[in-house]
Amino acid sequence: MERVWGGRDFEKKLGREIPENKVIGEAWEICDRPEAENLIVGGKFDGKTIRQAIESDAKYIMGKGWEPSKKFPILVKWLDCQERLSLQVHPPASVAASLGGEPKTENWYVADCKNGAGLIAGLKKGATKADFVASLADNSAEKLVHRFPVKKGDSIFVQSGRIHAIDGGNLILEIQQNSDTTYRVYDWGRVGLDGKPRKLHVEESIASIDFSDFEPSPIHVEGSGNMCECKEFRIDVVRLNAGEVYEIKSGEAMRIVSVAEGELSDDEGEEVKFSENIVVPFAESVKFTATKPSTLLITSLRYSFCVEIFFIFWKKTFDENRFFGTFKYFKKSLPDGVMVAQRILVPLVGVRIPIGEWL
């Protein structure tokens, strides 16, 4: 998609074919939206859109209980940011419908960046709503938002309501809720591709911004581990040396595998290159072998704690990272009785869970 802040890095760094003499800013890699349906390449649903595939066999792709009419919940994008994006916000669920939009929570992963590149997320400590509104009038909004430098491999969680922007010089893998509602509150005095100032959504933005959100910090996962856990999705980083294998077993969950660095081959010897994104259906198993040192982002829908207990009892399987990621997310809201129950349940099913260190 052409964007005023885009460039040609999809061609140079991702090996993609893009239109000549165009500045391309976005590539929607996995999308189930009427305005931008993806076609599936390979596998059982080859040649179908994601929508067509889910309508034909929702259980196979998403698991039992998924309604065929329900849209695929995740949207995956690459962003080539040669110039700074507008200062913007996505509406939280509490106000999205009243503003005519959809809530949108997302996570940015810095796949590459130039020296000095940064991100903007949240407000500077002490900034107030009144200060921010006044700054829009005198073009000083930049003084009130939180900018921080980034390096390759950094990540920042951008929940709906968090004011944000991406600096020029960043190649970003964005994993988000399936939504396309963005309110642009400030555009640095820039004009669009048509030479005219781009439309601002100041009223909607002020209604959406969380004015208690101050100076969040980026995350950098060393080795493998959890990068993001929210109610909409979970993202784990998996780092592989050449020759190492990452396996996804059938019957556990739909997963999205994004190659953020390196290269893989699958069970059938097919190459999976840097920048590619693959949906692994609920009903399929696959083994990926790294043909060079690789970094994968594994996205799944967030499990309920009850589902984790189901896996332990019925399937006799235990995924430590997934289990404790889910457990930590719910820990604060779990009543003491349930906490005690976990100590009782584990010996009964004969699966060792080192839960003591988490309680």
Summary of the structure (lengths in Angstrom):
residues: 359
radius of gyration: 21.4
end to end distance: 47.4
largest distance: 68.5
contacts: 1102
relative contact order: 0.13
helix: 24%
strand: 33%
